[in-house]
Amino acid sequence: MSEELICITCPLGCHLSVDRQSDGGLAVTGNRCPRGVKYANEELLAPRRVVSATAAVEGGAACSGNPGGLCAVSRLPVRSSAAYPKQGVPELLEAIYALRVSLPVSRGDVLIKDFKGSGVDVIATRTLKKA
Ligand code: SF4
């Protein structure tokens, strides 16, 4: 029985049918370009996800770095610098939730470097200064 996927690599959103072969490979149909085959292989054999979350701010309160921005921000939005293996996402989230970020912090600052040797960092997605 085929597995059905929608390729999200581009806005065309091709509907893919994928059959597992006896040699472990995948036979993909419905793709309009080779990237659909690559997407199906990654999604079914080694899925990865970009992880977005928030991390606690040391001391609990901060202001946005933007003039006139919000104050009393207690959590900093963060994300992985690249897609991370899906099965490891809970462990990555645990590490993010254990963080206590010292301020000030700038968007793009690396908060966790090369998590578990994956080459994936956790970075700040917002600039925050002390309240
Ligand atoms: S298979 Fe190619 S054309 Fe279709 S959605 Fe994926 S990238 Fe786009």
Residues whose N, C-alpha, C, O or C-beta is under 5 A from the ligand:
A	BS01	SF4	C7 T9 C10 L12 G13 C14 N31 R32 C33 R35 G36
